[in-house]
Amino acid sequence: MPEARRASNAEWFERARRVIPGGVDSPVRSFAAVGGTPYTVVAGEGPYVVDAEGTRYIDLVQSYGAVLLGHAHPVVTAAVAEAATRGTTFGAPTPGEVLLAEAICARVPGCEQVRLVSSGTEAAMSAVRLARGVTGRDRVVKFDGCYHGHSDALLAGGGSGVAMLGLPGSAGVSAGAVAETEVVPYNVVPALDERVACVIVEPVAANMNLVAPGPGFLEGLRTACDAVGALLIFDEVITGFRIGPAGATGWSGVTPDLWCFGKVIGGGLPVGAFGGRRALLDELAPAGPVYQAGTLSGNPLATDLEAALGSGGLAAVVPSVGPLVGLFVAPAAAAPLRAPGDYEGARELVGHGAYGALFHAMLGRGVALAPGPYEVLFPGMAHDDAVLGRVVEAAGDAAAEVAARLG
């Protein structure tokens, strides 16, 4: 991309703003939560990305969890290139979709069939539609701060980009679209009744920064759903195959009725899936009456990072679940920070306002965090000890800079 390398980040962003709303195709990329001009990526390799100006960053965004092996892994790129020579899309059955579905079902206990779609948003909205169709009920229960894509009924109480922009939901979503959506606090088992079709949850909440499920929370949801005949849906678009080969079910021992997958299963390409027991999936068209279709259808970083930020003069708490890492920072006077258990707790920590300054201080030292305080860090298999060591070193220096600026 020779033209991309000639233009600056600011020039690319200005061009983008003329033809793309807000200059970005997803709000979380806009830097609205941290200020400044987004860098425009022209290449990636392993744990690094390179921007239009030739600056190289250690990338802890990793396409928000879609990249597990690192950017441009040679095995992945070779497979993609080879597949492209045979055609990109056919609108017809292919062996590849069968192989991917078999791989998912083989790894997740209790998941007997999956339907492939093109995004996590599609997976979640389709799983909810299936749950409503199977139960004959309308009510959906979700948790404050959990993000399940941008379909109308699930945007209420969403975290991630919605939270970063300070929006309660979205304009254009009618009252009727969310009339049957009930939003309840995370880590509290809600009281359910026979109106509820399903409970949808991130088994590890990763869109309000990182909030782990408390002891008994997932088990309690399973029991509560069983008691009233509602279906339990695990949204594993982020956790699926990242916190373990069997995802949250293997990690927690709790088996939902339906799963939503995305990100990792595409190896960096856009794909999603939802699945569950064969008896439930048989209700989908063409076998059943529920219509759904689509044409294209342990972490050492956490402990070291917290210590480095603390030694640099910031209060910090860095929760982790497997390879998922959260990052909450505040002025030293706010210490000690405790890992939050729900969205309100996450918002309180984010409210200290130190993340934006730390983001830019880290970026200036060659480390790219997500441009918003409600996202998590995604270290992957390409982030070896040497790379993580550089992240920790940069964090200590960046914290000292921010602490001095905050006084």
C-alpha positions in Angstrom: 0.0 0.0 0.0 2.5 2.7 -1.1 -0.1 5.5 -1.0 -1.1 4.6 2.6 2.6 4.9 3.7 2.9 8.4 2.2 0.0 9.9 4.0 0.0 10.7 7.7 -2.5 9.3 10.2 -4.2 12.7 10.4 -4.5 12.9 6.6 -6.1 9.5 6.4 -8.5 10.3 9.2 -9.5 13.5 7.4 -10.1 11.6 4.2 -12.1 9.0 6.1 -14.3 11.6 7.7 -15.4 12.9 4.3 -16.7 9.5 3.2 -17.3 7.4 6.4 -19.5 8.6 9.3 -17.2 9.9 12.0 -14.3 8.6 10.0 -14.6 5.1 11.4 -16.6 2.0 10.6 -17.0 1.1 14.3 -17.4 3.8 17.0 -14.8 2.2 19.3 -12.0 3.0 16.8 -12.7 6.8 16.9 -10.5 7.8 19.9 -13.6 9.7 21.2 -13.1 8.2 24.6 -9.4 9.1 24.8 -9.0 12.1 22.5 -6.5 12.6 19.7 -6.3 11.2 16.2 -6.7 7.5 15.5 -3.6 5.8 13.9 -4.3 4.1 10.6 -2.9 0.6 10.4 -1.3 -0.5 7.2 0.2 -3.8 8.3 0.5 -6.2 11.1 2.8 -9.0 12.1 2.6 -11.2 15.1 2.1 -8.9 18.2 2.8 -5.7 16.2 1.0 -3.3 14.0 2.5 -0.5 11.8 0.6 2.7 11.1 0.6 4.9 8.0 3.6 6.9 9.3 5.7 3.8 9.8 5.4 3.7 13.6 5.4 0.2 15.0 3.3 -0.6 18.1 3.0 -3.6 20.4 -0.7 -4.4 19.7 -2.8 -5.4 22.7 -6.0 -4.8 20.7 -5.6 -7.7 18.3 -8.8 -6.9 16.5 -10.7 -6.9 19.8 -10.0 -10.6 20.3 -10.5 -11.9 16.8 -6.7 -12.6 16.4 -5.4 -15.3 18.7 -2.2 -16.4 16.9 -1.0 -12.9 16.1 -1.3 -10.8 12.9 -0.5 -12.4 9.5 0.4 -15.8 11.0 2.0 -17.7 8.1 -0.2 -20.7 8.5 -3.4 -18.6 8.5 -2.3 -16.4 5.6 -1.3 -19.4 3.5 -4.7 -21.1 4.2 -6.6 -17.9 3.3 -4.6 -17.3 0.1 -5.1 -20.9 -1.0 -8.8 -20.8 -0.3 -9.2 -17.5 -2.2 -7.9 -19.1 -5.4 -11.0 -21.4 -5.4 -13.4 -18.5 -5.0 -14.6 -16.3 -2.1 -18.3 -17.0 -1.7 -20.8 -19.3 -3.4 -24.1 -19.1 -1.6 -24.1 -22.9 -1.5 -22.9 -25.6 0.9 -19.1 -26.0 1.2 -16.9 -28.6 2.9 -15.3 -25.8 4.9 -18.4 -24.9 6.8 -18.9 -28.5 7.8 -15.4 -28.8 9.0 -15.7 -25.7 11.1 -19.0 -26.8 12.6 -17.5 -30.2 13.4 -14.5 -28.5 15.1 -16.8 -26.3 17.3 -19.1 -29.2 18.3 -16.2 -31.4 19.1 -14.7 -28.9 21.5 -17.8 -27.6 23.4 -19.6 -30.2 25.6 -23.3 -30.2 24.9 -23.1 -28.2 21.7 -24.4 -30.6 19.1 -25.1 -28.3 16.1 -24.2 -24.8 15.0 -25.5 -22.4 12.4 -22.7 -20.2 10.9 -23.4 -16.5 10.3 -21.3 -13.5 9.5 -20.9 -11.7 12.8 -21.3 -11.9 16.6 -24.3 -9.5 16.3 -26.1 -12.0 14.0 -25.3 -14.9 16.2 -26.8 -13.2 19.3 -29.9 -11.9 17.6 -30.5 -15.3 16.0 -30.0 -17.2 19.2 -32.6 -14.9 20.9 -35.0 -15.4 18.0 -34.6 -19.2 18.3 -35.2 -19.0 22.1 -38.4 -17.1 21.6 -39.5 -19.4 18.9 -38.8 -22.6 20.9 -40.4 -21.3 24.2 -43.3 -19.3 22.7 -42.3 -16.4 25.0 -41.1 -12.9 24.3 -39.2 -11.6 27.3 -35.4 -11.5 27.2 -33.2 -10.9 30.3 -29.8 -9.4 29.8 -27.2 -7.8 32.1 -26.2 -4.2 32.5 -22.9 -3.6 30.8 -22.9 -6.8 28.7 -22.7 -6.2 24.9 -24.4 -8.6 22.6 -24.0 -6.8 19.3 -26.0 -3.9 17.9 -29.4 -5.5 17.2 -32.2 -3.3 18.5 -33.5 -5.5 21.3 -30.0 -6.2 22.8 -28.6 -2.6 22.8 -30.3 -1.7 26.1 -27.7 -1.6 28.8 -24.9 -2.4 26.4 -21.3 -1.8 27.4 -18.3 -1.4 25.1 -18.7 1.3 22.5 -22.1 2.4 23.7 -20.6 2.9 27.2 -17.5 4.7 25.9 -19.6 7.3 24.1 -21.8 7.8 27.1 -25.0 6.6 25.4 -27.8 4.9 27.3 -28.6 3.0 24.1 -29.1 4.3 20.6 -31.3 6.7 18.8 -33.4 4.8 16.2 -34.2 2.0 18.6 -38.0 2.2 19.2 -39.5 1.7 22.6 -41.3 -1.3 21.2 -38.0 -2.9 20.2 -36.8 -3.1 23.8 -40.2 -3.4 25.5 -39.5 -7.1 26.2 -35.9 -6.7 27.2 -35.2 -6.6 30.9 -31.8 -5.3 32.0 -30.5 -6.5 35.4 -27.2 -6.1 37.3 -24.4 -8.5 36.5 -23.4 -11.0 39.1 -26.9 -11.1 40.6 -29.1 -14.0 39.8 -32.5 -12.4 38.7 -35.9 -13.6 39.7 -37.5 -15.1 36.6 -41.0 -16.1 35.7 -42.9 -17.9 32.9 -42.8 -14.9 30.6 -39.0 -15.2 30.1 -37.9 -16.8 26.9 -34.1 -16.6 27.7 -31.4 -15.1 29.7 -28.4 -14.0 27.7 -25.1 -13.4 29.4 -21.4 -12.9 28.8 -20.1 -15.7 31.1 -17.0 -13.5 31.6 -18.1 -9.9 31.1 -15.5 -8.3 28.7 -17.4 -5.3 27.4 -17.4 -3.2 30.6 -13.6 -3.7 30.9 -13.2 -7.1 32.5 -15.7 -8.3 35.2 -15.5 -12.0 36.2 -18.5 -13.9 37.3 -18.8 -14.3 41.1 -18.9 -17.7 42.8 -22.2 -19.4 42.0 -23.4 -16.8 39.5 -23.4 -18.9 36.4 -24.6 -21.9 38.3 -27.4 -19.8 39.7 -28.5 -18.7 36.2 -28.7 -22.3 35.1 -30.9 -23.2 38.1 -33.1 -20.2 37.7 -33.7 -20.8 34.0 -34.5 -24.5 34.6 -37.0 -23.6 37.2 -39.2 -21.6 34.8 -38.4 -23.3 31.5 -36.3 -20.4 30.1 -33.2 -21.0 27.9 -29.8 -19.9 29.0 -27.6 -18.3 26.3 -23.8 -17.9 26.7 -22.5 -15.1 24.5 -19.0 -16.4 23.9 -18.1 -14.1 21.0 -15.1 -13.1 23.1 -14.5 -16.0 25.6 -15.1 -18.8 23.1 -11.9 -20.8 22.5 -9.9 -18.0 24.1 -10.2 -18.9 27.8 -9.9 -22.6 26.9 -10.6 -25.2 24.2 -14.1 -25.6 25.5 -14.7 -22.0 26.2 -16.7 -20.9 29.2 -18.4 -24.2 29.6 -15.1 -26.0 30.1 -13.8 -23.2 32.3 -16.9 -23.0 34.5 -18.6 -26.4 34.3 -21.9 -24.7 33.4 -23.7 -25.8 30.2 -26.1 -23.3 28.6 -28.8 -24.2 26.2 -27.4 -22.0 23.4 -24.0 -20.6 22.6 -22.9 -17.6 20.5 -19.5 -17.6 18.9 -17.4 -15.2 16.8 -14.0 -13.5 16.6 -11.5 -16.4 17.2 -13.4 -18.9 15.1 -12.8 -16.7 12.0 -9.0 -16.5 12.5 -9.2 -12.8 11.8 -12.0 -13.0 9.2 -15.6 -12.0 9.8 -17.7 -15.0 11.0 -20.1 -15.9 13.8 -22.0 -19.0 14.9 -24.7 -20.0 17.3 -25.3 -23.5 18.5 -26.8 -25.8 21.0 -28.6 -29.1 21.4 -29.8 -30.7 18.2 -33.4 -30.6 19.4 -33.3 -26.8 19.7 -31.4 -26.2 16.4 -33.9 -28.4 14.6 -36.4 -25.6 15.1 -34.5 -23.5 12.6 -35.5 -23.2 9.0 -35.5 -25.2 6.8 -36.2 -28.0 9.3 -38.4 -25.9 11.6 -40.5 -22.7 11.8 -37.8 -20.2 13.1 -36.4 -18.4 10.1 -32.8 -17.3 10.0 -30.7 -16.9 6.8 -27.5 -15.2 5.5 -25.9 -14.9 2.2 -22.3 -14.8 3.6 -23.1 -16.5 6.3 -3.1 -17.5 33.6 -1.6 -14.6 32.9 1.6 -13.1 34.1 0.9 -9.9 32.4 -1.9 -9.0 34.8 0.3 -9.2 38.0 3.3 -7.5 36.5 1.3 -4.8 34.8 -0.5 -3.9 38.1 2.8 -3.7 39.9 4.4 -1.5 37.2 1.6 0.9 37.2 1.6 1.1 41.0 5.4 1.7 41.1 4.9 4.5 38.5 2.5 6.3 40.8 -1.0 5.3 39.6 -3.6 3.3 41.4 -4.4 0.2 39.3 -6.3 -3.0 39.4 -5.7 -5.5 36.5 -8.3 -8.4 36.7 -7.7 -11.4 34.5 -9.5 -14.5 33.5 -7.3 -16.8 31.5 -5.7 -14.7 28.8 -8.3 -11.9 29.1 -6.9 -8.9 30.9 -8.7 -5.9 32.3 -7.2 -2.5 33.1 -8.6 0.0 35.5 -6.5 3.0 36.5 -6.9 6.1 38.7 -4.8 8.7 40.5 -2.7 7.3 43.4 -5.1 8.9 46.0 -7.8 6.5 44.9 -5.8 3.4 46.0 -6.5 0.7 46.7 -8.7 -0.2 43.8 -10.8 -3.3 43.8 -11.8 -5.3 40.8 -15.5 -4.5 40.1 -18.3 -7.1 40.2 -20.8 -5.3 38.0 -21.3 -2.4 35.5 -21.8 0.2 38.2 -18.5 -0.7 39.8 -16.7 -0.6 36.4 -18.2 2.9 35.7 -17.1 4.2 39.1 -13.5 3.1 38.3 -13.6 4.5 34.8 -15.0 7.7 36.2 -11.6 8.6 37.7 -10.6 9.6 34.1 -7.0 8.5 34.1 -7.3 5.9 31.3 -7.1 8.4 28.4 -3.9 9.9 29.6 -2.4 6.5 30.2 -3.5 5.4 26.7 -1.6 8.2 25.0 1.4 7.7 27.3 1.6 4.1 26.3 1.0 4.8 22.6 3.9 7.2 22.7 6.0 4.4 24.0 5.0 2.0 21.2 2.2 0.1 23.0 -1.3 0.2 21.6 -4.1 -0.3 24.1 -7.8 -0.2 23.1 -8.9 3.4 22.7 -11.5 3.3 25.4 -11.6 2.3 29.1 -14.4 -0.3 28.8 -12.4 -2.6 26.5 -10.1 -5.4 27.6 -6.5 -6.3 26.6 -6.1 -9.3 24.3 -2.5 -10.7 24.7 -2.3 -13.7 22.4 0.1 -16.5 21.5 2.3 -14.0 19.6 3.0 -12.0 22.7 6.1 -13.8 24.1 7.8 -13.0 27.3 10.1 -10.4 25.7 7.2 -8.5 24.2 5.2 -8.6 27.5 8.3 -7.4 29.3 8.4 -4.4 27.1 4.7 -3.7 27.8 5.4 -3.8 31.5 8.4 -1.6 31.2 6.5 0.9 29.2 3.6 0.8 31.7 5.9 1.9 34.6 7.3 4.8 32.6 3.8 5.8 31.3 2.3 5.7 34.8 5.1 8.0 36.1 4.4 10.5 33.3 0.6 10.4 34.0 1.0 10.6 37.7 3.2 13.7 37.4 0.7 15.3 35.0 -2.2 14.6 37.4 -0.2 16.1 40.3 
